[in-house]
Structures are given as structure tokens and as C-alpha cells.
Amino acid sequence: MHSVTNAIPTGTIASIPAKAHAHRALICAALATSPSTILLSRTSKDIDATMDSLRGLGAHVVYENKIVTVTSGPAPAKGNVVPHESGTTLRLLLPVAASICNDVDVDAKGRLPDRPLEPMLSEMKAHGVTFSQDKPPFTMTGHLQGGQFSMVGDVSSQFFSGLLLAAPQIGLSTITSTTPLQSSDYVTLTTETMRNFGVEVEHTLPDTDINEAFTVPFGASFIGRDNYQIEGDWSNAAIWMVAAGMTGRPITITGMNKNSVQADRRIMQVMIDAGCDVIWDGMNVTVTGRASKPIHADLEQMPDMLPVMAALACSISGESAFVKGARLRLKESDRLVAVANLVRDLGGTVREDGDDLYIIGSGILKGGQGDCVNDHRLVMAGTLMALISENPVTLKDSEAITKSYPDFFEDWNLLGGNAQPV
């Protein structure tokens, strides 16, 4: 547990590497025909899970001095995928592993075994792969075959990304969404990263918003990259942007890409719409001014932003609305329920309406103990809520932050905040 007071952070902080970008770059590098070096200033449990799993699939992956050296290796007789609690690792690497190994053991921990793998498993079964059972731990056997893949687009975009990353190893393949593709920015991040490593993906976007298709041509192969830079992470930069908006004390985040395709770059517009100023200077972004206008956010394309936006909403007088959050029920926790409970536990007012959440902010919370339900993004939200709390906030399961941002509390204190283990 950690106890967080309302001491205000301000100043300048370096961005941490984008977890979503790092997963994809590491996989491309492990499949490439030549070695790669990837510049990665920090790691996390989720990124470590991907590196460990790539080693289990025969790649040589060495992380030293903020550089990852990756060289493909021969596929082992029996592969091993160890995602721990990383849904991204699991979903991206299931088809990738089946594209290079005929026999793979897959494990998972925490809530991950119960998070959905359909319809991707059914498509893999239809293309030559069998599973010892339908949720991990399981053993996959058989080599994934190329061809036509079709899936609904409203469960997880990671299914599409995983099949795209596997496609160069299995021949001509087209992956089609039979319903509108949610979190499509993450698929764009996948195709851009694949392009950076030498594989062009043809994207067909029909006028109807369905049957969106991605085709990887026969004969495509990944090519290694030297000194490949991982972008700054918009998901975690959002913490600092929201902190500035809640307190009115400016914070600058360095090493960010204004033109990133990361889904959570949308937090910029949220801050502007809430009344803050977002100022760019090269790759540095500064948020100034206190947020004063209630938030109205569609969660379909940025579901991971709900927890920190909820904290921001608590600091703004009036009702903020967060709609279309159905997929948040399938995260590390049921985040709609977990966020609502956290707001209530710390003295805020919230109401739930189906998959929509409404927070009636007053600018102040009472503090107390909040349950982060082993969810790293709830840790971020609870820490931010302490900024407007009359009493310290005690965060249960605060160690969950190591999933994505192991040095978070150190960085928080570095900028003048006060978070201490208890």
C-alpha cells in the first residue's frame, strides 16, 4: 500500500517508453531476418513479459544500458509464452507463436486467464491450430496457416494486431473486421511499426465502416533496425497532464510525439476542452491552467483513459459523462465498477447507467482508503485524487503500478508530490 497526500507535483518529467509501441517493436525485431537494437529507457512488468516470451520462442533478447538487442533464433521444439498478467503480450503472441512453432505452452496469471480470447481462438482453430483448452494455461499445437481471417471488431483490436504480426510467417493473409473496429489506433500503431521493420500492410476501408480489411502480401519479411527509438507513452503522460489540470500548477513532459498514432494522445483534446492550455516546444509538452469545464468523453477509442479522466472530473464542478465503456469491463478489473467504487470510497459522487459513467464533481474529496483492485490504472487515478483530498489517500494494491510504470511513485515525489509506502 501507499499513502498519498495532497502535496502538489510540478516541474519537468521525462516521458517513459510507450508500452504499446515497445511490445510491437520487440516482436517485429524478434521475427526479423537481421539483428535489431531498440532504444528503451525504462521497462515494466508487461514489457518484460513480452521479452521473456520472445526468448521462449527462440529469440535472443538482451536488455543492457537502456538498449535491447534482439536477434531471431531457430524455433524451439517446444515454445513457451509467459505473458504473466499482460493481455497485450498474450493476444499479440498467440498467433505469432503459432506461426513459428508447432508446439507451444502458454501460461497466464491474475485475471488474464478469464479475459476474452474469442473470436481469435476460433479463427486460429480454423487455420490449423488446436488448443488443449480454451483459456490459459494451455498448449497450442499445429502451425498457423495463412488465408482469410474474419472477426468482429468490438472485443479487442489486439486480435487483429496479433494476426497481422503473424502474417509474414504464414503467407498471404487478409484480416477483416465484420463490425466497426474499436481502438483502431492500436492497429494503426501495429501497421506503422511493421512498416518501420520492412513489412507494408495494405489497408482497405470501405464506406460502410464494416469489412475493414488488412492484407499482408506473400513473401513479406521483417528487417532488423539499428537504434530504433520507442516513442514516449501517451497513456502515462496523461497522469502528469491531468495532475497539472487538477491543480493549476504546470507540468512539462519531455520526449513526446505530437503526431503519434497512440490512441491515448486524445488526452490532449480532453485537457483543452476542459479549459487547460497545452503548449508544445519541439518534443516537450506543457499543460498549464486549471481544468474548469466538465468532460464529455467517448471511451470507445480511448478506454484506458477513464481512470485518470475520472480523477480530473472530480476536480471540476458539474457533471462529467463517460460513455460507451463496455470494453472496460474486460480489463485488469471491471474498470467501470472499480472506478465508480474508488470515487465513492474517497468521497465523490458517481452514478452508473449501463456502460456509461457520470461523475458529479465538486472540486474536493474527503480521502481515505481506496481499493485499486490490482489494477495499475486505478493506482494512477487514486494518486491523482489525493491532490484534491482533505485527508491522505491510502491505496490498497498500489504495487500493481509496476505493470506499466515501476518508477511512478519515485517520479511523483521527484516533482514534489508525497507518496509513501505503508
Helices and strands as residue ranges (DSSP letters): E 2-4, E 11-14, H 19-31, E 36-39, H 45-56, E 60-64, E 67-71, E 79-81, H 87-100, E 103-106, G 112-114, H 120-126, E 130-131, E 138-141, E 147-151, H 157-170, E 173-177, H 184-196, E 202-204, E 212-216, E 228-229, H 234-247, E 251-254, G 263-266, H 267-273, E 277-281, E 284-288, E 296-298, G 303-305, H 306-314, E 318-323, G 326-330, H 335-345, E 349-353, E 356-361, E 368-371, H 376-385, G 386-388, E 393-396, G 398-403, H 408-414, E 419-421
